[in-house]
Amino acid sequence: MHRLRDMRRSISAFCALSCFLTACGRTLPPAPGDEGTALKAQFNAPLPAPHASPFVNLGNVTASGINNVASVVGTHPFGATQHAFIYSNGSLQDLGALGGASFFSSGAALNNVTFGKPALATGQSENAASQGEAFLWSGTNMIARGGATTWGSGIDTVGDIAGRVSSGGQAYAIAWLADGTILKPIDTTLISGANAIVSYSLSAAVTETDVAGFWIPSSNANGFYTAFNGVTWNNVSILPLSGDTTLVPRALNDSRVVVGDSRSTTQTHAFAAFIQSISPPNAKVAQLPTLGGAQADALSINRFGAVAGWAQTATNQTHAVLWRPFTVNGSTQYKAYDLNALAPSGWTLGSSAGLNDSYQITGNGASGPTSQGFILPVNENAMDVSVYSGKITTAIYANLKNVNSLLRFVVVSVWQPSGKPNPFENSQLDNATSAQLDTAAYLFLNYTSSGTVQMNNALTALGGKTSPRVQGLRFIGIDVEKSAYDGSSSGVKPSDRVGIIEDAIKAAPAGKQIIIYTTSGHWAGLTGTTPTTNPFRMCPLWDAQPDTLPDLLEHLKGTQMTLWAPYGGWTATTHLGKQYEFNTGADAMAIQNYLKVPSVDLDVFDWQLPFDNHCVGGSAPTL
């Protein structure tokens, strides 16, 4: 895909270190060497079997939140009581309690972290006098944060905590900042509580801290959003939805979007509030859709604006839900997805309590009579490499996988349009397999020779159709893009190219999934097909959209917002993934510099997309 990316080098990147690395601004650890028993031991932890959903059963716990490295905070049974916990990398750490092991504690939230640093967490714990106190988990021990009758509800990247204080029968919102400052974002003569907090830089000299929660100015509760720039507060009231009397924010992001629930005396409704201005204060509140029932609640939001929570179905069952945003005529709207469609057999996912920027979701469900926590990824990352990537060792793959917990597979270029295989392809595939990554391959065809011959030669270079290397591929991609070998200068017609692509598919191993890699600027001109005449439109599409966003929002945008439906007839049900950043993007360059490899491209795939038999090796595609 080097040719395509060379034509589009003016990519704008918004984050120097990568959403691919699961946290913008993350500091990378030193790159590994090729040897070392400690490194090998660190990266030999087992992964789910290839092609299996990387779903994690957290056991008999109540999950409350998830951070950028897929650590989960919550509460678990501990003897005769319950304790806060943090789950990370396959192990659950008990956080204890302020008063000692026999006292109660509960985990509410944890922060996003820099790689190699421990997560900070907050919640409430009993002290030795059996009084509930807000706590800060420092990474090594539990620290009392607010005194008696306080709660910690939210924590940001620097360790600022949002919560409540109860005093004299009155509870009010409070924020304990990491530097020791105590902030009271709302009138403390009124009942209130703070549930969420974020901080981010407005400039090199100014950091803004935003807090969201509820307050009761009269008989009913309203939401509030407060922005603090280090000197002054700006407060914005968030009023309940029409017909409701109470609104309680649960979470917010750094784009000033607040989510939570709006309630009447009998119903709970999920909402998203867009803070359009803090001076003068202005918030636009929208109700989020259900799954066919009457009620819903929004509990978490990521920086892309996706929201997680629960919603009722048409049969009044409560299911975990993901709301993903899309834009129509300049207005943000949301579509609800029932996460039970992705659940392993026997599971019912009742609520999604947390959502991170990599679309890993934690929540609570059941696979029997006992409630259990879970982690469910919606997207997974991939990295495609070619002759330009050179040698990539097992240790390099393993270290990158450890940095990005959603890196699930590697797609290797195995045929070049010059008519030669990639000389590094076998080691690139074998070392990825040794690092317990899945593999896939793609052929960059030329259109002056037979598709059958090119596929056969490519497979022979990999060891043959029946070799373990070929049989282990998730899919084989056909790369359709302009090049010096596309036949334009030698009279090759679009119909000839269609025939070459079809012959290559027929020559692939029988039953092997085939996908198409292309983009709007190349497909129609090379193949001459339209959305209704494209014979490959049921082949899953992997398209180039270097927008630097590791997110498959194209599933919701349809023909209004993207090009892939008009240029090839592909739909949301056949859009497998996208190449979201070429090797010239800031994220990819950071990875290249870190791993000491010349070139990689970054991709995101929808792993739960069901494959069928419309486009498989050994036969022509069917519609």
N, C-alpha and C positions, 0 to 999 in steps of 0.2 A: 504494500500500500504506500510505498515510498513516493511513487509518482504522484498520487493524489495529494499527499501531504505537502510535497514540494510545491504544488500549485496553490496551496492555501497557507502560506507561512505567516500571514498577518493575523495570527490568532491572538485575541485578548484573553488574558488570564487574570482572574480576580484574587487568587490566593497563591502565595509564593511556594507553599509547601504542600498543598494537596488535600483535596477531599478524598482522593484515592488512598491517602495514608490515614484516612478516617478522622483527621482533626486538623483544620487550618491552623497554621502557626506552630505545629508540632516541631520540636527539636529532634532531629534524627540521631540515633546512636552511632558510634563508629561502625564503619562497614566491616564485615567479617573477613577473615582469611579463609583459605580453602580447607584448612585443617583445624584440629583442636577437639579434644574429647569433650571439653565443657560445652562447646558450641553444639556438637552432635547430640549430647544429652539434652540440651535445652530444646532442640527442635525435633526430637523423636516422639513427641506426644502424638497419640493416635488421632486421626480425623475420621469423620463419617466415611463410609464406603463411597467410592465413586458413583456419581449420578444420584446419590441419596440426598434428600433434604437435610441441610445442616441444622435441623431442629434440635434444641437442647431441652431435656426434661430436668428442671431444677429440683424436683422432688417436693416433699411436703413443706412448702414455704409459701409466703405471700410476697410477691414481687411488687416493688413500688416504683422503681426507676432504673434506667440504663444509661451508661455514658458512652463516650466516643470509642472506647476500646472494649465495649461489650461487657463491662463489669456491671453487675446488677446489685441493687440494694433492696432490702426488705426485712421481713420478720420471719423467724423460724422457731419451732418448738425447742425448748431447752429445759429438760427436766420437768419440773412442775410449773414452769413459767415460760416466757418467750423472750428471745433476744434479737437484737438487730444483727444483720449479717451483710457481708459483701461476697458475692460469688465472682470469681475471676479465673479464667484459664483452667476450668475444670475442677476447681476446688472452692469450697464454701468456708469462709472465715467468720467465726463467731466474734462479735464485737464486744461481748460482755455487757455489763451494766455499771452505772456510776456507784451504786450501793454494794456491788458484789454479785457473785454468780447467781444467787438466789433471787435477785431482784429483776424486775421487768425492764425491757427496753424495746424500742421499735424504730426501724430505719425508714426514713421518709424520702430522702433524696441524696444523690451523690454528684460530684462535679466531673466535667470533662478534664482530661489530664494531658500533660506532656509525656511523651513516651518515656518509660523508665521511672516515672514518678508515681507514688501511690495516690489512689483516689481519696478525696476528702468526702465525708458524709455527715449528714445531720438527721435528727429525729428527736425522740424524747426517751428519757431513761429515768427510772426511779433512783433517787439518792438513798443514803443510809437511813433517812427519816421517812422513807416511802413517799417522798414528794416527787412529782414529775418535773424534770428539768430538760431544757433544750441542751443538746450536746453537739460537739464537734468531734468527729473521728479524724485524728490527725494523720492517719496512715499507720500509726503504731499503737495509739492508745486513745481512750475516750476521755474528753475534756468537758467539764461542765461549762456551759456557755452563757446561760441567761439567769440562773438562780431559780428558786422554787417557783412552781406553777408557770413554767414557760414551755413553749413548743418550738421546735425547728421544723419548718415545712419545705424550704427550698434553699439551695446552695449554688453559687456560681463558680466560675473557673478559678477565681482567686481566693475563694473560701468565705466570701460574704454570705451570711445566713439571713433568710427571711422567716418570720414566725410570729408568735403571739406571746403576750404577757398577761397573766391574770392577777389582778390586785384589787382587793376590797370588793369582790364580786363583779368587777369590771374587766373585760378582756380587750386588749387593744393591739394593733399591729406594731411591729418593731422590726428593725434590721440591725444585726450585729455585723459590722464590717470587719474585714480581716485586720485592719490597722488599729482596731480597738474602738473606733467611733461607733456610737449608738445613735441610730436614726429612728425618728418616729414620723413615718410618712403621712399620717392622717390624724385628724383630730382625736386626741387620746381621751376626750371626755365622752366619746361615743364608742359603742362596741364595734370592734373591727378585728381583722386578722390578715396577715400577709402570707401568701402561699407560694410566691415565685419571685426570683430575683435573677437578673443578668447584669453583667458589666462589660463594657467595651470602650475602645478608644475613639473619641471624637476627633482628636488631633494628637500630636506628639505630647502636648502638655495637659490635655483635658480627657479625663475618663468619665463616662456617664454610667450611673447605676440606676437601673429601672426595677421597680417593685410593683407587683400586682397582687391584689387581694380584695377583701370585701369590707364594707362599713355599713352601719345602720343609722342613717341620718334621721329617720323617723320610726315608723313601725316595720318597715321592710328594708331588706339589704340591697344595696347597689354594689357594683364593682368599682374599683379604683385602679388607676394606672398612675404611677408617679415616676418622674424622671428627675434625677439628682445629678447635677454637673460638678459637684464638689463645693458649690457655694449656695445655690438656690434649688428649691423644689418647684416642679410644675406638676399639678395634679389634674387628672382627667377623670370625670365620672363616667362609668359605663352602666347604662340603664338596662333593666330587664327587657326581654323580648315582649312584644305586644301580647297582652293577656296574662303575662307572668308577674309575679310580685317580688321575686328575689333573684339576684344574680351573683354567682360566686366564681371568680376567676381561679383557675387551677394551674395554668402554665403560661409562659410568654417566651418569645424569641427576640433576637436583637434587630428584627425588622419591625418592632412595635406591633406585633400581632398577639393578642391575648385570647386564650380559649378557656372554656369551663362549662358550667351549667347555669341555665336560667330556669326558674321553677315557678309553678303555680302551686296551689294547695294539693293538687293531685298528680301533676305531671312534671317530669324533668326533661329539659331540652338542651341539647348541645349547642354552643354558639362559638363563633369566631368574631372578635372585635378588632377592627383595624383602627389604630390610633393615627388619624390623619393629620392632627396638629396638636401640639401641647400648649401653644400660645397663639391664638385663643384655643382653649381645650375643645377637641372635637373627636368623637369616636363613632365609627359606623359599625353597627352590630348586625350580624347575619346568623340565621339559624342553620345548623348543619343537618343534612338529611339523615333519616334513619334507614334501617334495612327493611322497611315495610311496616314497622310497628309504630307506636306512638312516642316512645321515649328514647333518650340517648344522653350521654355525658362525655365531654371531651376532657382528657386527663393529661395530655402531653403534646408538644409541638416541636418540630425540628426547624432548622434555619431555612429550609426550602418551603416552609409553610404547610407541610403535611402534618396531619393531626391523628392521634391515636386515642381510643377510648372504648366505650361500649355502646351498643344500640340494640333496640328490640327488632325482632323479625316480625313478619306478618302473623306468625303464630304466637307472638308475645314471648319468644325465647330471647334471652340476653346473650349476645354474641360479641366477641372482640371485633373491633372495626378499625379500618384505616381510611381516613378521608384524605384524598389527594386533590390539590388545587389545580384549576385550569382557568383560563381567561377567555371570556366571550365579550367582545365589544368593549374591551377595557375594564370589565368588571370581573373580579375574582369569584369563582364559584367552586363548589366542592362536590366530589362524587364519593359515595361510600362503598367500601369493599369489605365483604364479609371474610374475615381471615380464616374462618373454618374451611373455606375452599382450599386452603393450603395446609391444613392440619394433618398430622399423621393419622393413620387408621386407628379408630377407637378413641380419639381425643375430641373433646368439645372445648373450644377456647371461649371463655366467658367474658374476658375483659383484657384489653391491652392497656397497661398502666404506664409504659414508657416507650419512647421512640427516639433513636439517635439519628445523626445526619447520614449514616450509611444505611438507613432503613432496616436496622435491626430492632425488633420489637420485643419487649418483655411484657408479661402479663400473667394472668391466672386462668386456669382451666381445670379439666379433669380427664383422666383416662380410666376412671373407675369411680368408686365411692368417695375417694379422698381428693380434695382440692390440691392442685400442684402448680408450681410456677413453670414458666417456659421462656425460651428465647427463640424467636422466629425471624430469620432474615427474609426480606421480600425481594431484594436484588442481590446479585453477587458480582464481584469484580473479576476481570480477566486482564491479562496483559498479552498483547500480540507482539511477537518478535520475528525477525527476518535475518537475512544475511548481514544486514547492517548492525544487528545486535551483537554479533560475534559470539564468543564463548560465554555461556552463563553456567556457572557451577551449581551443584546441588546446594552448597552452603549459601550462595547468593539467593537462590529461589527460597530457601527455607527462612532466611532472615527477613526477606521481603514479606513472606507470608505471615511471619510473626508480627511485623509492623502493621499489616493490614489484614485483619481477621476475616474480611470478606473476599480476599483473593482466593478463588477456588480453582481456577484453571488457567492454562497458558495455551494460546493459539499460535502455532508455528507456521511460517511460510515454508512450504515444501517444494514449490515450483516457481521458477522465474520466467517472465515472458521471453527471455533470451533463449529459452529451451534448455535450461540447466537447473538441477536441483540446488537448494540451499546447502552449501558445504558443511554448515554447522547443525543441520536439522536433526540428525539422529541424537547428537549429544544434547541439544536443546530440549528434545522430547524426553529422552531417557533421564536426564537430570531433574526435570520437572516431576517425572513419575517417582524418582527416588526421594524427592522432597514432599511426597504425598499430595501432589497437585494433579488434578485431572488434566488431560491434554486434548487438543483439537488441532486441525491442520487446515490450510487453505492453499489453493492453487491460483496463481496469477497467470491466466491463460494468454497466449498470443493467438491471433486469428489468421495466421498464414499457414498453420499446420493442423492436423487432425486432433480433435478433442479426445478421441479414443486413445491415440498414441501418447498424448501428453499425460493423461491420467495414468495409463499403464506404466509409463516411464517414471512418473512420480512415485507410484506405489512400489515399483521395483527398487528404487533408491531407498525406500523405507524398510525393505525386507520382504516385500510381497504382500498380496491381499490378505493372506492368512496369518501373517506374522503377528506376534503379540503387540508390536508397536502400532500396527494399523488397526487391529481389532480393538485396541484400547481407546481409540479416538472417540470423543463424544460426537463429533460431526466432522465432515469435510466441507469446507467452504469453497465456493467458486467466486473468485475476485474478478468483477467486471468493471474495468475502468480504462480510460484512455491511456495509451502508451505509444512508444515508437513501434510497437509490434501489433497494433490494433488493426492493421490492414488498410488504413485510410488512404495511404499513398499507393496502394497496389490494387485498387478496385474491388476490395472485399465489400460485399453488400450487408446491410443489417440482417437480412434473412440468413446469410452464411454464418454470421456470428451466433445467431440463435441455434442453428444446427450444431455448431461446434460445442456450445454450452450443453446442449441436450446429449450429444455423444459422450462428453466427459462424464455426465451424470450416469449414463447407462454403463460406462466402463468402471464405475466405482464399485466397491464391494457390495454385494447384494444385501439390501436392508439397511445399509449405513445411512444415517441421516445426512442429507445434503442441505446446505443453506447458501444464500446469495449475499455476497458483500458488494455494495455499490453505493452510489449517491445520485441525487437528482440531476446533477450536472453531467453525468456520464451515461446513465442507463438508457434513457429514451433515444439519444443520438446514436448509441452503438447498436441497439437492438431494433430500433424502429417500432417498438411495441407501444401500445396504449394500455391504460388500466383495464380495459375490457379484452384486449387481445394478448396480453402478456401471459405466455404459457407457464411462467415460473412464479406466478403470484401466490401460489400456495406453498412455495418454498420459504421457510422462515427467513426474514430479512435482517441482516446486520448492516446498518448504514453508518456512514461517516457524518457526524454532526459535531464538530469540534467546538462545543459551547462551554467546555470546561466543567459541565455539571454531570456528576455521576448519577444521573437520575433518569428514569424512563417515563418522563412526563408525556412523551409523544403518545403513550397509550390513551391519553385522555383528550388530546388536542384535535385529533381527527383532521379532516381536510381544511379546516379553517386556519390552523396554525402551523402545519408542517407540509413538507413537499412529498413525503414518501407515498401517501395515498394517491395523489394525482399523477405522479410520474410512473408508478408501476402497479397500481391497484392493490397494494398491500393494505391490510387492515390491522387494527389493534390486536387481533387474535393471531396474526402471523408476523408481528414485529418482535423479533427475538432480542435484539440488543443494538447498541450503538457504540461507535468509536468516539468517545467524548473529548479526547485530547490527543493531538499528534505529538511527535517527538520534539517539536519546537515550542510546545506550551510550557509554562512555568512549572507545572506539576511534574510533567514527564522529564524535563531537564533536571529537576531536583533529584528525581529517582535515578536518572542516568549518571549524574555526578556522584551520587551516594553509592551506587552499586558498581561504578567504574565500568559501565557498558556504554557503547556508542549510541544506541537508539532503541527506544521502546515506544509503543503507542498504548494508550489506556482505554479500557472498554468497560461497559456495564451490561450485564445480561439479565434477563428475566428467567431465573432457573425453573420457575414453576410452570412456564409456558408448556402446554401439552404438545408433544410431537405426534404426528400421525403418519400414515403411509403415502401421503400425497407427493412427497419429494424424497425418495430414497434411492440409493445406488442400485444398479442392475436393471432399471426400467425408466421409461420416460415419465416426467412429472405429470400428475393428473390434477384436474380441477374439481 
